[in-house]
Amino acid sequence: MAGVLVVDGGGSLRCAILGGNPVVQAQNNGWAGIVVNGCIRDVDEINGCDIGVRALASHPMKANKKGMGEKHVPITIAGTRISDGEWLYADTDGILISQTELSV
């Protein structure tokens, strides 16, 4: 089972909270995807990767890092709670979250 990183940037569109380098690292570690509730940058580099990345928008300016964040904690994005261990399915139309693996 490949993992998915979910980053809660609070829906901010002020700067990018994820760029190409961590996406390449995630790809090299065998992750399935990354979901960002905020902006990303290095879009051409990310699109060239073999990993699914979904974000609200792109922005050329990177964020100032303010700590490491938290791992394995539930978050709520657009009124939907996402918890560790849930299954995320994504395409260009959106993201589906399930408590169990679905047959697709």
PyMOL commands that set and color helices and strands:
alter all, ss='L'
color gray80, all
select helices_A, chain A and resi 20-28+43-47
alter helices_A, ss='H'
color red, helices_A
select strands_A, chain A and resi 4-8+16-18+33-40+52-58+75-77+80-82+87-91+94-98
alter strands_A, ss='S'
color yellow, strands_A
deselect
rebuild
show_as cartoon
